[in-house]
Amino acid sequence: MTSTQARTVSDTRPDSLWGSSPYPVLVVDTQGVVVRCNDAVGLILAAAAPGSSLVDVAPAWLCAAHTGLVSPGAHAAADVEETVRGAIDGRRFEAHPTVRGDGSVAWWLVDDTDHQLAREALLIERERTAFLAKASNVLLSSLNLQRCMDVTAQMAAESLADVALAIAPSRSSRLPVVTCLRGGAPVRADMSVNPDDVPGLGEALRGFPPVPSRWIDPAAAPAWVVPEGFGPVGSIVITPLPGHGVPAGALVLLRKAETASFSSEEEVFARLFAARAGAAMSAARLYAEQTAITDVLMRELMPPALHRISGVDFAGGYRPSADHERIGGDFYDVHPASVKGEASLVSIGDVCGKGLEAAVLTGKIRNTLHALLPMADDHSRMLGLLNTALLNSHHARFVTLVLASARRRGNQVDLALTSAGHPSPLIIRADGTVEEVDTRGTLIGALPAITASTITDSLAPGESCVLYTDGITEAKGGPMGDDLFGDERLKRALAGCVGMPAEGIVEHVQMLAAQWLGNRRHDDMAVVVISAPRTHHLSAVNGHTRGRFTA
């Protein structure tokens, strides 16, 4: 009950005022006897008349309120009077008391049914709006399809039904289903069932409008829809989960026989929730499909695990310009010789730009070089044909490149090195000196004709040749934050790598570059090391496996 300030303690209104009041009014004395009532009282309390007992003509809630108001000491305890509420013949009333000078109470009865229904409807709408907002936030916080199905079933079971099933469409004979009981956890299953066995489910999975629940016989629900121990089903709602152009699935809601059936308003609300759930599931499905496609396309672009090929040790490492990306504009490939005794071909390059567009071009360059492998012993010819291919493509980009042919001969490794606008290779000698290979050439894809010089050299056991991109030497960092790592610092670092295995040299260079950069922005960085093993008896390991990396 809510308190209101007392209106009066002495009522001297004339009888005509009582009779003309639009509200039912009855005056009851301290003994509970009706003293006076107007004509409007007869519309709701037909038996009320002067001289009748209140308990015989009024509902219990009004009698109790009157007794409490006229009891001894009631006014000494407080200077307020109580407004009470209750029902009369299915209508909701407010009873406002006015204490008269003789102790009797005038009860003014106000029909509050419409106001109460409006307040309840507003409260329901507020709760539903809050639920939909929460559902949107929770569902869109994940791009995992299974997680979205779990959340859909659980939220629906908690707020819409006694049990909910989120069902995703499937191209196979097994249907992905998540079932959740109210108060329970989602249960996942792949069921070999026919959705058309459930009236309206097959249509919902195909994106057709929902079937009204009154058209669905609850007894027709198959056993796989009803959880074990659930009991008789009282009503079913089946609504599609609309997606982005294609159906995202279906939502099945069940209520027990003893629970009220779904109203038309509840079915509409279920469709509003299903629209949000379907959008989230569709987005998650699209993301999963795109991720799968990306993984397939990236499989050939990610760095291979380089190893000893035809008696020569190879190792490589790559770091993209953005740590959240997996590919970029730097790349390297290792192509094992197809004939025993021939040279393996190594390529390392840097495409102008970074990101996905640069990575697409590196893929085309890689494929072109692979097609030109039959002429791998003629680097200049390979580079010339590659230059022609790039000039004839729609890409307005160029690339710097180094080709290195490595062949095991006795205890040493013979090299043929050709640079096309790329940083010169570095050779780590056994005595700790670092030599720069003097090979020069023009960019690929920039001019109609290119020039390039090929230099031959040899690696003694324990010596290595380092190929790298300018992302390493141009990395800005150091104490002041804007110093380049530089060629000389790289050479000093490599001088301390004498005798290291190829993998160790790659890791050492990457570690030094990372320390120099800190958390600063940087370009793509790639490094490949070719080493002549120290052992005298070298065996080819998987010598016909094609190793390659494009990033």
WOURNOR-V692731 format. One line per field, one symbol per residue. phi: phi as a letter, one per 20 degrees, with the letter a starting at -180 (. if undefined). psi: psi as a letter, one per 40 degrees, with the letter a starting at -180 (. if undefined). burial: 1 if it has 16 or more other C-alpha atoms within 10 Angstrom, else 0. A space follows every 50 residues. Layout:
phi->???
psi->???
burial->???
This chain:
phi->.decfgeadbddfffffffeffdfccdcefendfebbefffffdcfefag neeffeddfffffffffffefgnfeffbdcceedcadclnddcdddecee fenfcededdfdfffffffffffffffffffffffffffeecdeffffff fgffffffcdbebccdcdfbeeeddfcddbegnddfcebddecdfffdgn fgfffenfgfegffedegfeffffeeffnfnfeebccccfdfdencfeqb dddccffeegffefffffffffffffffffffffffffffffffffffge efffefbfclncecbbbbcffdfeedcaeebbccdffecgneeeddccbc egnbnffffffffffgfffffeggdffcfffgfffffffffeeefeccbd bcdceccfcmeddedcccdcmdgffcdeefenfddefedcaefendcfcc cbddddbcdfgnecdddbdffffefeangenceffmfffffffffedgnf fgfffgfffffffffffmdffbegccbccdcegffedddfdlfdeeebbc b
psi->iiiihhdiehhfiidddddeheihhihhaeefhhdiiidddeddgdehih eihdeeeiiddddddddddeiheddddifiihhiiaihfeihihhhihhi deeihhhhhhhedddddddddddddddddddddddddddeeifhdddddd ddddddddedidiihhhiiieaehhhhhhhiheaiihiihhgihdeehhe dddddeeiiihideehhdeehidedhihedaihdihhhiigiagdiheai hhhiiideiiihiddddddddddddddddddddddddddddddddddede eihigiahhfehhiiiiihidhdeieiaeiiiihhihehheiiihhhhih ihaiaddddddddddddddddeddfeegdddddddddddddeiehfiiii ihhhhhhhhbeihhihhhhgeihiihhhideeihhhhghiiiihedidii iihhhiiihiheiihhhiiedddehhbadeeeiididddddddddeehei iddddddddddddddddbeiiiiihihhhhihididhhihhfeehhhihh .
burial->00000000000000000100001111111101111111111000000111 01110001000110110011000000000011111110000111111111 00111111111100000000000000010001001101110111110111 11111111011111111110000011111111000101000000100111 11111110011010010100100011000000111111111110001111 11111100001100001011111111111111111100000000000000 11110111111111111111100001111111111110000111111111 11111001111110110110011001101101111111011000001111 11111111001111111111111111111101010010111111110001 11010001111111111111111111100000011000011001101111 11101101110011011000011111111111100001000010011111 1
